[in-house]
Amino acid sequence: MVGNVNLTDNDGIASLIAAASGSQLLMLMSNVDGVYTADPNTDPTATRVRNMLSPEDSNDLDFTGTSTAGRGGMGSKV
């Protein structure tokens, strides 16, 4: 753990490298078609978020879902 970045999460490691190298853009790829208000697999009321212009735009989103493919999930991408 460095700060609040988990070093077992490749999204967190990528953000540290991007910041250390002075990058102006970090693009994280996913097999999910967007950020949702909740897990669309378990919550039928989940809707896709169209715009997130600041970190505060994610404050009310639920990133507690689990994944069999990785550790970080959408919360680490945001």
C-alpha positions in Angstrom: 0.0 0.0 0.0 1.4 3.4 -1.0 -0.8 6.2 0.2 -4.2 4.8 -0.5 -3.2 2.9 -3.6 -3.2 -0.9 -3.3 -0.1 -2.2 -5.0 -1.8 -5.5 -5.9 -4.3 -3.5 -8.1 -2.8 -2.8 -11.6 -5.1 0.3 -12.0 -3.5 1.9 -8.9 0.0 1.0 -10.1 -0.7 2.5 -13.5 -1.9 5.7 -11.8 1.3 6.0 -9.8 3.4 5.5 -12.9 1.4 8.0 -14.9 1.8 10.6 -12.1 5.5 9.9 -11.6 6.2 10.2 -15.4 4.3 13.5 -15.7 1.6 11.9 -18.1 -1.3 14.1 -19.0 -3.6 11.2 -19.7 -4.1 7.7 -18.3 -6.5 5.4 -20.1 -7.8 2.3 -18.2 -9.5 -0.3 -20.3 -12.4 -2.5 -19.2 -14.8 -5.1 -20.6 -17.7 -3.1 -19.0 -19.5 -0.6 -21.2 -19.4 2.2 -18.6 -19.7 3.3 -15.0 -23.1 2.5 -13.5 -24.9 3.9 -10.4 -24.9 0.3 -9.1 -24.0 -3.2 -10.3 -26.3 -3.7 -13.3 -26.0 -7.5 -12.9 -27.7 -7.4 -9.5 -29.7 -4.1 -9.5 -32.3 -3.6 -12.2 -32.5 0.1 -11.4 -28.8 0.7 -12.2 -28.2 3.3 -14.9 -25.1 4.2 -16.8 -23.5 7.5 -15.8 -23.0 9.6 -18.9 -20.6 12.3 -17.6 -18.2 12.4 -14.7 -16.5 15.8 -14.8 -14.9 15.7 -11.3 -14.0 13.1 -8.6 -17.0 14.4 -6.6 -19.4 13.1 -9.3 -18.6 9.5 -8.1 -19.4 10.1 -4.4 -22.9 8.6 -4.6 -21.9 5.6 -6.7 -21.7 2.0 -5.3 -18.4 0.4 -6.1 -18.7 -2.6 -3.7 -19.3 -5.2 -6.4 -16.9 -8.1 -6.9 -15.2 -9.4 -9.9 -13.7 -12.8 -10.8 -11.3 -11.1 -13.3 -9.5 -8.7 -11.0 -9.1 -6.9 -7.7 -9.7 -3.3 -8.3 -13.0 -3.1 -10.1 -14.6 0.1 -11.3 -13.9 1.9 -8.1 -10.1 1.8 -8.8 -10.6 3.0 -12.3 -12.6 6.0 -11.2 
